Amino acid sequence: MLKYIGKRLLISVITLLVILLILFLLLQLMPGSPFNDEKLSPEQVAQLKEKYGLDRPVIEQFFRYIVNMLRGDLGVSYSLSANTPITELLVNRFPITVQIGLASMIVGTFSGLVLGFLTAFFRNKVLNFIYGLFTLLGIAVPSYIFAMFFSYFLGYRVDMLPLLYDFRTPILSTVMPIMAMSFGVMSVIARFAKAEASDVMKSDYVLFAKCQGLPNGTVIMKYVLKNSLMPVITVVASLLVSLLTGSLVIERMFSVPGVGGLLTSAIDSNDYSVVIALSFIYSALYIVVMLLLDILYCIIDPRVRLGGRD
Amino acid sequence: MDRRGMKKTVSVLLSLVMMTGVLGGCSSDSVNTELNIALNDSPSTVDPQLTYEINTNNVISFFVATLYEYTPDHELVPCLAESSEVSDDGLIYTFHLKEGLKWSDGRPLLAEDFVFAMQRLADPDVGSNSVYLITDSCMVKNAREINTGKMPVNELGVRALDDRTLIVELEAPCPYFRALVTLPNFSPCCEDYYHVVGEDYAKRADTMLYAGPYIMDRYEPLAMQIHLTKNPYYLNADNISIEGITLQVINANQQAVMCYESGVVDITQITGELTELTEGDPELHVYPQAMLSFIDINHGTNPALKNRNIRMALSKSIDRVSLVENLLRTGYSSITRIIPPGFYKDPDGSDFAGDRTMYDEYAVYDTDEAKRLWELGLSELGISSLTLNFVYATTSGDVAEAICAQMEKALPGLKIELKPVPRKEHSRIRMSGDFDMIMVGWVADYSDPTAFLSCFLSTDHTNSYNDPDYEALIERCQSAEVANNNEERVNLMHRAEEMLMEDAAVIPLWTVGRSYLVHEGVEGFRLTPTGTGFVVTGLTKEVR
């Protein structure tokens, strides 16, 4: 097991370095520079590039970046927030994005599981209708439409929830962003949960358990739920990464000071160091979550571990 | 309880309810001088020497004070300066500071603080994107050499004669220097304090000193919400009636309007389609900007564009009024001259560009005349058709395509290749000269017609127009003998504008104002046309 984890960690580090190098090379191809103001003369632009080391060969920039990164220095923003250390930008913003992302994940997963399992266990028309409606809406309608809908009715018309994120009411003002973001999660999870639970309920071992005279509740709790959850974990993990990296549209709509809008703004203004830092963190996050997922699989299902050994 | 007792109880309860209402009313009548303003983007910095965009200047204008400032009527008046004089050769400005100026922590604000601020602006280690203000817009002595690392910052031609006297030496006369120093980049910076906070300077609300009407008590880089409170040490603190201001960044247009409608914010800027929806609303205010949209012609490469008749035909084939009325709408107005109206006054107090039709004969929409000039131009060139490329930022797609369609329709034999480019690629293309025509938006940094006219000098790195007579005229405008004779200078600037229009050197399109929704109870909300920010003095909010 430890050898397996060690091997995966090594691969992860190499992958991250390759990603970083590709990012550096790709950024050289981006049009323009962080200093796009026409009022600056070419000499002044050159001066600014020299100040930030952007006039150096790309390989030199790459290695310098890695050395600095190992010291915990991700560089400074060139244009988005002039001269501000990127770590400072992220330290304030990541917690809010993570808080909203995690809350959306929990709300969406829990409601999705409840909806999916209930529909699978109690096959009645009303539940099926609700399931069909919610899963269809959740998948077909983008989260920003929900955000606009909630904003208009709950924020503007009824005046029940704040229209914008407010640091003085951090819980209340994140309710609408969480609702908007969790809708999609709920529908995906509900579909998986229903499909898996239906399959498991038709399986031989569940039939056998029922034949043994075990009560329905025990069969569901002990066999169906446990075995239906395995594939759901994979979906949850991949959704979690996308939620933790923030939603550009939702954060912009509710003026949430998260990292969601930071990457696009950085790309738009050629703020290379912010683009690199965020892309690197997103990649690292994805790799770490996937690694944890694999380890979790090994623990839950010994067949995966054996398969790995073979 | 009998009926009478019941009645009594009900009347007591009703009285209590009414009293509560009255008291509630009283509480809502209590002083509420907190103003909420929506911004559509976070400031990229709050360091006054680093700012380079209008949105950032708008935020900074609340807490900086400069030597001179603009009144709500756009009059240039001394602010931290009491008076100033300029030497006969126009090269040395002496500013006398007002007595008793203080920073927000109570320490005295001295002439030395302006010296340090200007040194920071020129310093290559600080890396200000607005360095051109001190090296090009006004050429402060040695600023260029300092910025290119050839001289130390203490060689900058700015010095404090004493605590209240500041002397600025220029390399060339700059008749608009007093207007230029209204920009926050020229606001003071306390050296002692700067060295104490070090790299944290202007990174948080408590790592800055303030000399302006407000101080920040909540800020973080790329903040979505900034809070300001009145600065008791501000020299005009008595004229500041609003105690606190919340600046709320709202990126989504429709969210900003909902916040405005529901009273979450008192003032919001509106752009895009929502500007059209609010047309006719008495709370909609459009503030003119010193901004010109124009088509820059490449005079260097394509021989056809060296022909005046061809250039003028292109200009006269554009129906600007129709574009403004049908596509651009609120806030925009068509223009057939270079200098936008409402940002500079002639010596007699009239608007420099008050006569909007002055140069109509060279640019106004006239398809017959355009066709005549076009055919004349083509015959002079010995060709029957012409293909030109037209570069524009993708964000201006609709209107750029409409302009080209109008040109092609009016001018037989003209074919235009559309070249949409990303916004950030646009400036590189313009500087490289890889275009025939390019759509440009230009905002003046300071209130002087030369802010536009100097764009067409051969020394400007974005320009390809080169007319020695025009160059000589602008040089005379900036010379010492004319600098102190405003009447002659204004006449020369009028002549320079006329020369550009006569020669169809550029194709002006439209100007644009900034549209804001301002609640009825808020008075005195103004923006300077040059983008130095909000005019804070005189801003009031009706107490409810």
Contacts between the chains, C-beta under 8 A, distances in Angstrom:
chain1	res1	chain2	res2	distance
A	31	B	421	7.7
A	31	B	422	5.8
A	31	B	424	6.0
A	31	B	425	3.8
A	31	B	428	6.9
A	32	B	422	7.3
A	32	B	424	3.4
A	32	B	425	5.3
A	32	B	427	7.2
A	32	B	428	5.6
A	33	B	424	8.0
A	33	B	428	7.8
A	35	B	129	6.3
A	36	B	423	7.9
A	36	B	424	5.0
A	36	B	427	5.0
A	36	B	428	7.6
A	37	B	52	6.1
A	37	B	129	5.8
A	37	B	427	7.2
A	38	B	427	4.5
A	38	B	430	6.4
A	38	B	431	7.0
A	38	B	462	5.3
A	39	B	132	5.0
A	39	B	136	7.9
A	39	B	445	7.6
A	40	B	129	6.6
A	40	B	131	7.4
A	40	B	132	5.7
A	41	B	132	6.7
A	41	B	136	7.0
A	41	B	461	5.2
A	42	B	431	7.0
A	42	B	461	6.2
A	43	B	148	6.7
A	44	B	131	5.7
A	44	B	132	6.2
A	44	B	135	7.4
A	44	B	147	6.9
A	47	B	124	5.4
A	47	B	127	7.8
A	47	B	131	7.8
A	47	B	147	6.3
A	47	B	148	6.6
A	47	B	149	7.8
A	48	B	127	5.5
A	48	B	129	7.2
A	50	B	124	7.9
A	51	B	124	6.3
A	51	B	125	7.0
A	51	B	127	4.5
A	52	B	127	7.4
A	77	B	221	7.8
A	79	B	44	6.6
A	79	B	129	7.4
A	80	B	44	6.2
A	80	B	222	6.9
A	81	B	42	7.9
A	81	B	44	5.8
A	81	B	45	6.6
A	81	B	221	4.4
A	81	B	222	4.9
A	82	B	44	5.7
A	82	B	45	4.3
A	82	B	47	7.0
A	82	B	50	4.8
A	82	B	127	7.9
A	82	B	129	7.2
A	83	B	45	7.3
A	83	B	47	7.5
A	83	B	50	6.9
A	83	B	127	7.1
A	84	B	45	7.8
A	84	B	203	6.3
A	84	B	221	4.2
A	84	B	222	7.7
A	88	B	203	6.8
A	88	B	221	6.3
A	89	B	221	5.7
A	89	B	222	6.2
A	92	B	220	5.3
A	92	B	221	7.6
A	93	B	222	7.7
A	148	B	254	7.2
A	151	B	255	6.4
A	151	B	258	6.5
A	152	B	258	7.2
A	155	B	258	6.8
A	155	B	262	7.8
A	156	B	258	4.4
A	156	B	261	7.1
A	156	B	262	5.8
A	159	B	262	6.6
A	163	B	255	6.2
A	163	B	258	5.8
A	163	B	259	5.3
A	163	B	262	6.9
A	163	B	264	6.1
A	164	B	248	6.6
A	164	B	250	6.6
A	164	B	255	7.0
A	164	B	259	6.5
A	164	B	264	7.0
A	165	B	224	6.8
A	166	B	225	7.4
A	167	B	225	6.5
A	252	B	251	4.2
A	252	B	252	5.8
A	253	B	251	7.5
A	253	B	252	4.7
A	253	B	255	5.8
A	254	B	255	7.5
A	255	B	224	4.9
A	255	B	225	7.7
A	255	B	248	6.8
A	255	B	249	5.7
A	255	B	250	5.4
A	255	B	251	6.5
A	255	B	252	7.9
A	255	B	255	7.4
A	256	B	224	7.3
A	257	B	220	7.9
A	257	B	222	7.4
A	257	B	223	6.9
A	257	B	224	4.2
A	257	B	225	7.7
A	261	B	251	7.1
A	262	B	222	7.5
A	268	B	423	7.9
A	268	B	424	7.4
A	269	B	424	7.3
A	270	B	424	5.7
